[in-house]
């Protein structure tokens, strides 16, 4: 009898263990399969129906609509995302992009400038908005954000690095090097900036038995 009780208890334990998710369920396995566009739209629509004030779901649905050319629907969801999350930089940048795609260049410009004015002199927010503009390929506004960030934070290594990245992406190696060098001077503990300087023909060496701060040498081109 005791053996049966122990067996029953073990069986219950195993069932509880399986139910707790220690073994992937069929649903979990299904989620590892890439979803089609239609499935992603349906999933996001369900998320929004459960919780309308979900900025992430609105933004992602807006992205799907934008890819399909449904620009009006995309604009609606971007504006909704922003209404629930004022610092959702990707939604703000995507809104500007979709306005440009809708042949509303003047409105896009006014919207971008309004966003930058709202941010004011916050270096962190300007850099966040600038990066989002860059990811949406509205580079003129990304550059405006980065330039606006510098006067309020002239000693920000991040701001200089972002400008270096911008000009590097544009193929302007002279300006890229200028900003990378300044960023590195302000904070030499930046392996990614050191790497970019290396690509530009600079080698970073650590000065022995000194402050530990690296020195910069130019390689032969």
C-alpha angles and dihedrals in degrees: 000000000000089000091054091050091051091048091049091049091050091050091052090049092052092049092050090047092053092046090052089064102254086135117047112255125223089258092053090050090050092053089060089064113089111256123231120240090256092051092048091050092050092047092050091046089054090049090052093046089054094045116010093185091068107124094184093056092046091050094048092047089049089054091054092049091047091053089052093049093249090135098164091055091045091052091051093053094045091052090047092051090051091049090059097038116030093189097049092126096180091057091048093050092044090052090056090048094050091049089055090049089051090058091252097126094152093050090046090053093048091047094049092048090048090053091050091048090051090053090051114175099340103131093197094052094044091052091047092050091044093053090049090051089050092050089052090050096242090128098167090066092043089056091047090054093049092048091047090053096055101067092053093044109024091161095052110123090194093057092050091046092052090052089049090052090048095053092041088057089050092051093246098135095171094060092037091057091047093057095038091053092050091047090051092049090054094046118009093182092087112110092182092055091045088052092051090049088051090055087052091056100269125126118204114212128180112238107235121239094358132097091309090245112139123245125219126229131179119237125213113272 
